[in-house]
Amino acid sequence: MSPLRRLLEEITAAHEPVSLEEIARRVGVTRDEAESMVAYWTRKGLLTTDDLTAACPATGCGGCALGRNGKPGCGPRGSGPALLAITRSPHR
């Protein structure tokens, strides 16, 4: 199975929240590659992404429960909040 298809399967099969880093690790790609693959499947209509940054703490990424050692748990390379819910599109 291709990494692109495997990423889709990993996201679809997830029964609990999982980070993009974890999905990338399972598939054997970098986070940047995983982000590109999610964008591909989103354009194709098979995945949807919902911005969840409204749930981010007022203290910023360092205060986030997903962060570790003051580093953001969801934002790409510390660029700020980027918490997304990525799910299989209900229309497909």
C-alpha positions in Angstrom: 0.0 0.0 0.0 1.3 3.5 -0.9 2.1 5.9 1.9 -0.6 8.2 0.6 -3.3 5.5 0.9 -1.8 4.3 4.2 -2.2 7.8 5.7 -5.9 7.8 4.7 -6.4 4.4 6.2 -4.6 5.4 9.5 -6.8 8.5 9.9 -9.9 6.6 9.0 -9.1 3.8 11.5 -8.2 6.1 14.4 -10.7 5.6 17.2 -9.2 8.3 19.4 -7.4 11.6 18.8 -3.9 11.1 17.4 -1.3 13.7 16.4 -0.2 14.3 12.9 3.3 13.4 14.1 2.1 10.0 15.2 0.3 9.4 11.9 3.5 10.4 10.0 5.5 8.0 12.2 3.1 5.1 11.5 3.2 5.7 7.8 6.9 6.3 7.7 6.9 9.9 6.3 7.9 13.3 7.7 5.3 15.6 9.2 5.6 17.9 6.2 4.9 15.0 3.9 1.9 14.0 6.1 0.6 17.6 5.9 0.8 17.4 2.1 -1.0 14.1 2.0 -3.8 15.4 4.2 -4.1 18.4 1.9 -4.3 16.1 -1.1 -7.1 13.9 0.4 -8.9 17.1 1.6 -8.9 18.4 -2.0 -10.2 15.1 -3.2 -13.0 15.3 -0.7 -12.1 12.2 1.3 -10.9 14.1 4.4 -12.2 17.1 6.2 -10.3 19.4 8.5 -11.9 21.5 11.2 -10.0 24.3 12.9 -10.1 23.7 16.7 -7.8 26.6 17.7 -10.7 28.3 19.6 -10.0 25.7 22.3 -6.4 26.8 22.6 -5.4 28.3 26.0 -5.0 32.0 26.4 -1.5 31.4 27.6 -0.5 30.2 24.1 1.0 27.0 22.9 3.3 26.6 26.0 0.2 26.2 28.1 -1.4 23.6 25.9 -2.1 20.2 27.3 -0.8 18.7 24.1 2.6 20.5 24.5 5.6 19.1 26.1 8.4 21.1 27.9 6.9 24.4 26.9 6.8 23.4 23.2 3.6 23.4 21.1 1.9 20.0 20.7 0.1 20.8 17.6 1.5 23.9 15.8 3.9 23.2 13.0 7.4 24.3 14.1 6.1 26.6 16.8 4.2 28.9 14.4 1.3 29.2 16.7 -2.0 27.3 17.2 -2.8 24.8 14.5 -5.0 22.3 16.2 -7.1 20.5 13.6 -9.5 17.7 13.6 -8.9 15.5 10.5 -11.7 13.1 9.8 -13.1 11.0 6.9 -15.5 13.1 4.9 -19.1 12.0 5.7 -20.0 12.5 2.0 -17.8 9.7 0.7 
